[in-house]
Amino acid sequence: MDTKKIRLSVLDQSPIRKGATAEQAVKETIELAKLTDELGYTRYWVAEHHNTGILAGSTPEVLIAHLAGQTERMRIGSGGIMMPNHSTLKVAENFRMLEALFPGRIDLGMGRAPGTDRITASILNPSNQFREEDFVEQLTDLNNYLHDTYEPGTVQAKIRAIPQIKTVPNKWLLSSSGQSGLFAAHFGMGFSFAHFINPVGGPYNVKLYKERFQPSDDLAQPEVNVATFIFCSEDEEKIKQHQAVMDHRFLQFEKGGPIVPLSYDDVKDELYSPSDQERIRQNRYRVITGTPSQIKLKLTWLANDYDVDEIMAVTITENFDDRLQSYKLLAQQFELE
């Protein structure tokens, strides 16, 4: 694959660094969006997480409105709206308003996970049953709300998603498994595979999505990207330290322990059991690190493996300047315009 044709995008969870505040994390999201817009990134998605002390992004629809006003070229969207937490009509109205404000620049990326623990999810939406059929019903309803296509005479046909506008946001399904890829294919939506969550089976699920894709009024051809943790630096010691922090953070999640911001000093003397070392080895497939020339080769291989031309970079660093620099180096290597 010609590396010049690989597009780069950003998935930002608004991470809270050790010693920093949630307010700082949000300001860093804004600064990063401005930078990557200038660098030539294709899209910028913000995530939905709840009841966590390490990620400040809880309301993508609010952040999107601000970020789109602070940028000029990139598509701005959600990565994603966790549909089981929300009323489908309200999602449709939120994103119709965003599309009205920034026509042709809004992505509605959706997921079926809660983005939090089950207790918090039950409080966000007390009627949430986490059923697959409920998610499919939401996707059907969303299409009808955004296109005003409910059957005449039905109760739903009496309801309009406001504001009534002529365009619709681009719709994507996000997944770390194949099921949502099949839903995306059925509904004619874009598909984003979360390699940073699950590095196994992605290329097969993307292939299946493409094979089963049914064109829709919104999307004539399948559209796919792959999201993964990425860190690029010219300093090999920083790369080593970054990997050590990511290793420990993944174990934090898997063991259900306290999830807190980490620095390299917190983990540099950590001793791991054989089982922990095995988990670290497996989790490293979720992260792509390296110097500029190394990262170009690794990401080109990833794009070839998935047969995609767009990679979304998720980058969390101890130092914000290192995060900015990583995105700058990526843009240089792939000659973004």
C-alpha positions in Angstrom: 0.0 0.0 0.0 1.2 3.5 -0.9 1.7 5.2 2.5 0.7 8.5 1.0 -2.8 7.2 0.6 -3.2 6.2 4.3 -5.4 8.8 6.0 -4.9 9.5 9.7 -7.6 10.4 12.2 -7.9 10.9 16.0 -9.8 9.1 18.7 -9.6 11.2 21.9 -10.9 10.0 25.3 -9.8 13.2 27.0 -7.3 11.4 29.3 -6.5 13.0 32.7 -2.8 12.9 33.3 -1.3 12.3 36.7 -1.2 15.6 38.6 -3.6 17.2 36.0 -7.3 18.0 36.3 -10.3 17.2 34.3 -10.5 20.8 33.2 -6.9 20.5 31.8 -7.8 17.3 30.0 -10.7 19.1 28.2 -8.4 22.0 27.3 -5.9 19.5 25.9 -8.6 17.9 23.8 -9.3 21.3 22.3 -5.6 22.1 21.7 -5.1 18.7 20.1 -8.1 19.1 17.8 -6.8 22.4 16.6 -3.3 21.0 15.9 -4.5 17.9 14.1 -6.9 20.0 12.0 -3.9 22.1 10.9 -1.8 19.0 10.2 -4.3 17.4 7.8 -6.0 14.7 9.9 -9.3 13.4 8.4 -11.6 13.2 11.4 -11.6 13.7 15.2 -13.8 11.6 17.4 -14.4 12.1 21.1 -15.5 9.3 23.4 -18.2 8.6 26.0 -17.1 7.3 29.4 -18.7 7.6 32.8 -17.7 7.2 36.5 -14.0 7.1 35.9 -11.2 9.2 37.3 -8.9 8.9 34.3 -11.0 10.0 31.3 -12.9 13.3 31.2 -14.9 12.7 28.1 -18.5 11.9 29.2 -20.6 14.0 26.7 -19.4 13.7 23.1 -22.3 15.7 21.8 -21.3 18.7 23.9 -17.6 18.5 23.0 -18.3 18.0 19.3 -20.2 21.3 19.2 -17.2 23.2 20.6 -14.5 21.4 18.7 -16.3 21.8 15.3 -16.4 25.6 16.0 -12.6 25.6 16.8 -11.6 23.7 13.7 -12.1 24.2 10.0 -11.4 21.1 7.9 -11.7 17.9 9.9 -14.8 15.9 10.3 -15.8 16.0 14.0 -17.7 13.2 15.7 -18.4 10.7 18.4 -16.3 7.7 19.1 -18.8 7.0 20.2 -22.3 7.6 21.5 -23.1 4.6 23.7 -26.6 4.0 22.4 -28.0 1.9 25.3 -27.4 4.9 27.6 -29.6 7.2 25.5 -33.0 7.9 24.1 -32.8 7.3 20.3 -34.9 10.4 19.6 -32.6 12.6 21.7 -29.5 11.2 19.9 -31.2 12.0 16.6 -32.0 15.6 17.7 -28.6 16.2 19.1 -26.9 15.2 15.9 -29.4 16.9 13.7 -28.6 20.1 15.5 -24.8 19.5 15.1 -25.3 18.8 11.4 -27.4 22.0 11.1 -24.5 24.0 12.7 -21.7 22.3 10.8 -23.2 20.7 7.7 -21.1 18.0 6.1 -18.6 17.8 8.9 -20.4 15.6 11.6 -19.9 11.9 12.3 -22.3 10.0 14.5 -20.2 7.0 15.7 -22.2 4.6 17.9 -21.5 1.7 20.2 -23.5 -0.8 22.1 -21.3 -1.0 25.3 -22.2 1.3 28.2 -18.8 3.0 28.4 -18.9 2.4 32.2 -19.8 -0.2 34.8 -23.2 -1.9 34.9 -24.4 0.0 38.0 -23.6 3.4 36.5 -25.2 2.3 33.2 -28.4 1.3 35.0 -28.6 4.8 36.5 -27.9 6.5 33.2 -30.8 4.5 31.7 -32.9 2.5 34.2 -34.7 0.7 31.4 -31.5 -0.6 29.8 -31.5 -4.4 29.4 -28.3 -4.7 27.3 -30.2 -6.7 24.7 -29.0 -7.1 21.2 -32.5 -6.7 19.8 -32.9 -3.3 21.6 -29.7 -2.1 19.9 -31.0 -3.1 16.5 -34.3 -1.4 17.2 -32.4 1.8 18.2 -30.5 1.7 14.9 -33.8 1.3 12.9 -35.5 4.1 14.8 -32.4 6.3 14.3 -32.6 5.9 10.6 -36.3 6.7 10.6 -35.8 9.8 12.7 -32.9 11.1 10.6 -34.7 10.5 7.3 -38.3 11.0 8.4 -39.3 7.7 7.0 -41.7 6.2 9.6 -44.7 4.5 8.0 -47.7 6.9 7.8 -50.3 6.1 10.3 -47.9 4.7 13.0 -47.5 6.4 16.3 -43.8 7.2 15.5 -44.8 9.0 12.3 -46.3 11.7 14.5 -42.9 12.4 16.0 -40.3 14.5 14.2 -36.7 14.9 15.2 -36.0 18.6 15.4 -34.5 20.5 13.7 -35.8 19.4 10.4 -32.8 19.7 8.0 -31.9 18.3 4.6 -28.6 16.6 5.4 -27.7 13.8 7.9 -24.5 13.1 9.8 -22.4 10.2 8.6 -23.2 7.2 10.7 -20.6 4.7 12.0 -20.8 1.6 14.2 -17.8 1.0 16.5 -16.9 -2.5 17.7 -14.2 -4.7 19.1 -16.0 -7.8 17.7 -17.8 -8.8 14.6 -21.4 -8.5 15.5 -21.7 -4.7 15.2 -19.8 -5.0 11.9 -22.7 -7.1 10.6 -25.1 -4.6 11.8 -23.1 -1.8 10.1 -23.2 -3.9 6.9 -27.0 -4.4 7.1 -27.8 -0.8 7.8 -25.3 0.6 5.3 -23.2 2.4 7.8 -19.5 2.9 8.3 -17.5 0.5 10.5 -14.7 1.3 12.9 -12.9 -1.7 14.4 -11.4 -1.1 17.9 -8.0 -2.8 17.6 -7.0 -0.9 20.7 -9.5 -3.0 22.7 -9.3 -6.3 20.9 -6.3 -7.0 18.6 -7.7 -10.4 17.5 -9.9 -11.1 14.6 -10.2 -7.6 13.3 -9.2 -8.2 9.7 -11.6 -11.1 9.3 -14.5 -9.0 10.8 -13.7 -6.1 8.4 -13.6 -8.5 5.5 -17.0 -9.9 6.5 -18.4 -6.3 6.8 -17.3 -5.5 3.3 -18.7 -8.7 1.8 -22.1 -8.2 3.5 -22.4 -4.5 3.0 -25.8 -3.3 1.7 -25.7 0.2 0.2 -28.0 2.7 1.9 -29.2 6.2 1.1 -26.3 7.5 3.2 -23.4 5.3 2.1 -23.0 3.6 -1.3 -19.8 1.8 -0.6 -18.4 0.2 2.6 -16.2 2.6 4.7 -13.9 1.3 7.3 -11.2 2.5 9.7 -9.2 0.8 12.4 -8.4 2.5 15.8 -5.4 1.6 17.8 -3.1 3.0 20.6 -0.2 4.7 19.0 2.9 6.5 20.3 5.6 7.9 18.1 8.8 9.6 19.4 12.4 10.2 18.3 13.4 9.3 21.9 13.7 5.6 22.4 13.7 5.9 26.2 10.4 7.7 26.1 9.0 4.9 23.9 10.2 2.3 26.5 8.7 4.3 29.4 5.4 4.8 27.5 5.1 1.0 26.9 5.8 0.3 30.6 2.9 2.6 31.6 0.5 1.1 29.1 1.4 -2.4 30.3 0.5 -1.6 33.8 -2.6 0.4 32.8 -4.0 -2.6 31.0 -3.4 -4.9 34.0 -5.2 -2.3 36.2 -8.3 -2.7 34.0 -8.2 -6.4 33.8 -7.8 -7.0 37.5 -10.5 -4.6 38.5 -8.3 -2.6 40.8 -8.3 1.2 41.3 -8.0 2.9 37.9 -5.9 6.0 38.5 -3.6 8.1 36.3 -0.1 6.7 36.2 3.5 7.9 35.6 6.6 5.9 34.7 7.9 6.4 38.3 4.8 4.5 39.5 5.5 1.4 37.5 9.3 1.3 36.8 10.1 -1.0 39.7 7.0 -3.2 39.3 7.6 -7.0 39.4 5.1 -9.1 37.4 4.0 -12.7 37.9 4.3 -15.1 35.0 0.6 -14.8 34.3 0.9 -11.0 34.4 3.8 -11.2 31.9 1.7 -13.3 29.6 -1.1 -10.7 29.7 1.4 -8.0 29.1 2.6 -9.8 26.0 -0.9 -10.2 24.7 -1.9 -6.6 25.4 1.1 -5.2 23.6 -0.6 -6.1 20.3 -3.1 -3.3 21.2 -0.3 -0.7 21.1 1.9 0.4 18.2 5.0 2.4 19.3 8.2 3.4 17.6 10.4 6.0 16.1 9.1 7.8 13.1 10.5 5.3 10.5 9.5 2.3 12.6 5.9 3.6 13.1 5.5 4.2 9.4 6.3 0.6 8.6 4.2 -0.8 11.5 1.1 1.3 10.6 1.5 0.5 6.9 1.5 -3.2 7.8 -1.6 -2.7 10.0 -3.5 -0.9 7.2 -2.5 -3.7 4.8 -3.6 -6.4 7.2 -7.0 -4.8 7.7 -7.3 -3.7 4.1 -8.2 -0.1 5.1 -6.9 3.3 4.2 -7.7 5.1 7.4 -6.1 4.6 10.8 -7.4 6.3 14.0 -4.7 7.1 16.5 -5.5 6.9 20.3 -2.6 8.4 22.1 -2.3 8.8 25.9 1.0 10.1 27.3 2.4 11.2 30.7 3.5 14.5 29.2 1.1 16.5 26.9 3.9 17.8 24.7 4.8 14.2 23.9 1.3 13.6 22.8 1.3 16.6 20.5 4.7 15.6 19.1 3.5 12.1 18.4 0.7 13.4 16.2 3.1 15.8 14.5 5.5 13.0 13.7 2.8 10.8 12.3 1.6 13.6 10.0 5.1 14.0 8.7 5.7 10.4 8.1 2.4 10.0 6.1 2.8 13.3 4.4 -0.6 14.7 5.4 -1.7 17.9 3.7 
